[in-house]
Amino acid sequence: MSPGDRLRLAARYTFSLGGGQLSTFLSSLSMLGLVLAISLLVIVLSVMNGFDKEMRERILGMVPHVTLHSHAPIADWRQQAALVAQHPDVLEVTPFVEFDALFMRGNQIETARGLGLARDDAAAVARLLGSLPPAALDLFREQEGSLVLGVGIADRLQVVPGDEITLIVPGIGQGGNVQPTRFEVVRLAGVLETRTELDEVAAIVPLALASELAGIGSDVNGLRIVTSDLFDVARIGWELVNNMPPGYYATNWMMTHGNLYSAIQLSRDLITVLLFSIIAVAAFNVVSSLVLVVFDKQGNIAILRTLGASPADIAAIFVLQGAMIGLVGVVLGALLGALGSLAVPDLVAGLEQLLDINFLNTDVYPVSFLPVDLLLRDVLLVSGIALAMCVVAAIYPALRAARLAPALVLNQDR
């Protein structure tokens, strides 16, 4: 029997090219199971990839990878920043000042930790305030008493750009000595809406104003550092501290966001294992379907054997049928999964608008939307494994068909 004859018979049993209704029905059920399993796995992997991408690029793009703190305010921070910038893994160095304050507007009061940002540091401004409109960004750069708030704080204070807000800062000055409480009226330059958890805590003022409010003169609290390797920040921080004078210590993003990132990775791995088991169940369905097809077609198999087909020919027909079932299921499942991945964000957004419910809120989740990152390598990996499972699953029915005794089968049909 030629390879073309084998392929033609396998296609006939799979797609009913000749009226084989039972075999076609069983093959269709197997394909449907594969399509659902593969499309679901591609969609879920794309969503988990989206969370991973947003964590790395959006959230970690706005928080420092390494932060150098000092037990005392840093007066010579320019020299120290230049020293830190010499490290080969350091990309950006930005001074910062932090202070705790009450933000008051009328009867509304919110507590937040203010952050002082150097307005002449283009890289830091672009990294933290890149989502601001150009007019708001220019106002922050030009106006001394300006303030940028996260949209969460701004909504709770019921303020909009242009409103004046009173800052009340406890009187703890340089060296921890008690000083009078400081009051400062600032104007809201813009509202930061990154759709991440930073919207709930961001309160950014010019560096000079922050130093004054913190009671440290023109000094700063530390240095925010962006590195070339996100996952080697522990080593980089240790080396930077060793190069600094006594009194410095380092923190990194893994201390604040590491558990969240690890949880995303663990969830992705667990869901992948779970959904691959669903594909395995769909492949097992191929086994049961082909066994029934073998039982249904045993008369045809016996006739083929009497016409000169070898056991290897019969086995090849059913292996090809399993491969065809897998190929159709993989192609349709991958296509449906890709289309579903692209449609999921709009579908979730539409449901949120229709039901007036926020499924994801930055009070709980790292982002306020459902991110999706469809990767070709995931689609190819899932498709390849599913197709291999189907081919392997077809081996047992194929061997069973090859071992049928033609004389016994034909004798039973008499």
N, C-alpha and C positions, 0 to 999 in steps of 0.2 A: 504494500500500500504506500503510495507516494505521500510526501508531506502535504501536498495540496489537498489530497483526499482526506487526510486526517483533519486538516483545518476546516474543510467544508462540512464534515460530519459534526465537528465540535460546534461550529456556528449554527448548524441546523438544530442541534439539541438545545442550544442556548437561546436562540432567537426565533425558534419556531419557523425556520425556513423550510417548511414542508409539513407543517401541521402537528408537530409534537407539543400538545397542549400542556400535559402535566409537567414535562421537563422545563418548558418555558415558564410556567407558573412558579415552580420551585426556584428556578434561576432568578426570576424577578424578585422574589422574596429575599433571596440572598443579596442581590444588588441593593435593594432598598435598605436593608440593614447596614450594609457598608456605607451607603451614601449618608445616612443619618449619623452614623458613628464618626465618619471622617469629617463631615461638615461641622459637627459639634466640636470636635477636637480642634479643628483649625480656628474656629471662632473663639474658643476659650483661650487657646494659646496666643492669639492675636491680642486679646484683651489683657492677658497677663504681661505680654511683651510691652503693651502700651503703658501699663503701670510702671514697669521697669524703666522704660525710656523716659517717662515724665519724671520719675524719681531722679534719674541720672542727669537729665538735661535741663529740666525746668527747676526742680526744687534745689538740687545740688549746684545748679548754675547760679543760684542767688544766695546760697549760704557759703561761708568760707570753708574750704577743705581742711585747713589747719588754722587755729587761732592761737597766737602768742599773747599770753597775759603777763602782767607784772604785778607784784605785790604792792608796788607804789606807782603813782603816776609817772609816765615816761616823759622827761623833759627833752632829751636828745633823740626823739623818735625818728627824725629824718636820717641821722647817722645809723641808727639801728635798722631802719627800713632798708637802707642801702646795703648793710651787711647781710640782711636776710636775702635780698634780691640776688646776691652772688651765688646762692645755692643752685646747682644745675637743674633741680626739679621744681624750682619756684618760678611761676609765670607772672603773678601779680602780687603786690604788697600794698595794703591800704591801711592807714591809721583809723582807729575808731575810738569813740567815747560812748559809754553806756550810762544811763541814769534812769532811776525809777521816778515816775511822775504820775500825777493825776491830770487827766485831760477833761476840762470842764467847759460845757457850753450850755448856758441857761441852767436848767434843772438836771441836765444829763451829765453824769460823771462816769468816766472809764479809767481804769488803771492799766498802764502799759509800761514797758521798758523802752525808753527812747534810745535811738541810735544816731550818733553823730557821724556824718559822711562828708569827706572832703569834696567840695563841689568842683574843684579843679582837676580831680582824678577822673578823666574821661572813661577809663575802663571800668572803674567801680560804679560810676553813675550809670553807665550803659547796662551793666550787669544787674544792678538792683532796681533801677528805675526805667529800664528799657521799655516797659509796657505803658508808660505815661504818654499822654498826647504831647506833641512838641511844644505847645504853648505852656503847659504845666511844667514841663522840664525846664524851659527857659526861665520861667518865674522862679523856680527853686534855685536855679543857678545865680540869678541876679538879685534876689531879695534876701536880705539878712535874716529877718524874722519869719522865715517860711517853714512850712511843715508839710510832709507827705504822710498820709495815713492809709493803712490797709482798708479795703472796702468794708470789712466786718466791723472794725472800730468806728469808721465814719457813719455807717448805718445806725449803729447803736447810739452814737452821739447826735444823729440826725443833722449832719452838717454836709455842706457841698463846697466845692472849690470857691474861694473868695471869702468864706466865713472866718471870723476871728474866734480863736480858741484860747482859753487860759490854761497855762501849764503851772501846776503847783508841785514844786520839787522839795522834798525833805532837806533840811539843813545839815547835811553831813559833808564836810569839806575835806580838803587834802589832809591826809594823815588820820582821818577819822574824827577830827575835832568837830564839835557841834557848832553850827552856824545858823543864822536866821533862815527860816523857810523862804525860798525864792519863788516869786511869781513872775511869769512872763506871758505876755499876750503875743501870739503868733497868728499868722494868716495861713489858712489851708491852701497850699499851692496846687495840690492834685490828690486824687484818690487812686491808690495802687490796687489794681484788680488782676492778679496773676492766676486766679482760679486754683490756688493752692492754699495750704495751711498758713502761709505767710500773710495772707489777707486778714487773718484774725489777730496778728500781733505786730504788724509793721507800723512803726512810728519813727520817721526819719527827719532829722533837722540838720542844718549845716554844722560842720565840725566845730567851728569857733563858738557858736551858740551852745552846742552841747557841752563843751569844756567849761564854759561859764556857768551853765546850769548845774553841772556836776561839781562845781567848786574846786576845780583843779587848774585854774588859770588858762594857760595855753598848752598844757600838757595833754596827753592822751592816755587811755587805759590799756591799749594793746595794738596788735597788728593783725589784720585779716589777710590770709594768704590763700592764693589759688595755686594748686600744684598741677603737674603734668600727669600724675598717676593717682586716680581716685582711691585705689585700693592699697596704696602703700603709704598712707598718710601717717601711720604710727611711726614708721621708720623715719620719715621726713621730719616729723615733729620732734622726735628724739634728737636727731642731728642738729636741728635748728636751736633747740634749747642748749645743747652742749656748746654751740658757738656763741651764745649770748652771755652777758655778764650775769652774776648771781642775782636771784630774785625773779627769774622768768620761769614760766611753766606753759605747757602746750595742751590744748584740747583739739579734737578733730571731729569731723562730721559723723564718724561711726559711733561716737559717744552719745550723740543726740538723735541721729536718724538711722543708726546701724541696725537696731532691732527691727525697725519698719522695713528696711531693705531686705534683711534676712527673712522676714515673714513673707514678703512678696516672692522671694526666690523659693522658699519652702512650699508655699501654696502652689506655685507654678509646677514644681516637681511632683507634688502629690496629685494634683489634678491631671497632669500628664499620665502618670501611672494608672490612675483610675480610668481615664478615657481610653488609654491603650488597651485596658482590659475589656472595654466595651467592643473595641475593634476585634479583639481575640474572640469574643463571644460571636460576633458577626462572622468571623472566619470559621468558627465551629459550626455555624449554621450552614456554611458551604459544605462541610462534611456530611451533615445529615441530608441536605438537599441532593447531593450527588449520589449518596447511597440509595436514596429512593429512586433517582433517575436510573441507576444501574439496575435496580429491581424491575423498574418499568420497561427498560429497554433490553432485558436479558435475551428476549427472542431475537431482536435485531443483532445483538452481540454474537449469538450463536450462528446466525446466518452469515455474518461477516467472517467468522472463524472458518466456516465451511467453504467460503469463497476464497480463502487463502490468507486472510489477515492473521498476523502473528499476535501473541499476547502483548508484545511491546507496542504494536499498533493500537490495540484496544486501550492499553494504559495511557498512551500518548493522547488519544482522543479525549479522555476524561481529565487529564492534566491540563490540556488546552482549554477545555470547558471551564475548569476552575480559574485558569488565567484570564479567560474572557470575562467571566463574572467579576473577578477582581479588577480588571482593567476598566470596565464600564463603571463599576462602583467607585473606583478611585478617581476617575476623571470627573464624573458628575459630583462626587462628594467634595473634591478639591474646588471645583468651580462654584458650587453652592456655598461652601465655607468661605471662599474669598469674597463672594458677593455679600454674604451675610455679615462678614467682618466689616466691610465698608458701610453697610447699612445700619449696623447696630448703634453707633453714636447718635445718628439722626432719629432712629426709632426710640431710643431712650429719652432723648430731648423732647420728642413729640409727646411721649407718655407723661413726662414731667409737666409739660405745659397743659396737656389735656386734663390730668388728674390734680394739677396744682400741688404736686408733691416733689420734693427734692430727694431723689434716691441717694445721692452722694452729697454730703455737706462737709465743708472743711473743718467744722468743729470735731468731726470724727475721722474722716478720711483725708488722705494727703492731697487729693484734688477734688474739685467739685463737678467733674464731668467724667464720662466713661471714655478713657483713652483706648485707642486701637493702633497697633503697629503690626501690619501684615508682613511677614518675612517669607521670602521665597524658600529659604532653607527649611523652614518648618513645614511648609506645604510639601516639599519634595521628600523630607524625612518621613512624614506621616504617610504619604502616598506609597513610598517605597516599602515601608514596613507592612502596610496593609496588603499590598500586592504580593509580597513574599509570603505572608500568612495564608493568603488564598491559594497560592501555588502549593505550599506545603500541605494545606488542608485537603487538597485534591488528590494527594498521593494515596491515601488509604482507600478511597472509593475506586481509584484507578487500578490499584493492585487487586482489589476484590473483583473488578470487572475482568481483569486479565486472567484470573484463575477460574472463571466459570467454565464448566465442562460443556461443550456444545451438544454432545450426544445426550447428556442428561437433560439439558434444557429443552431440546427438541422433542425428546420422548415425553416430557411432562406436558408439552403443548398438544400432543396427539389426543 
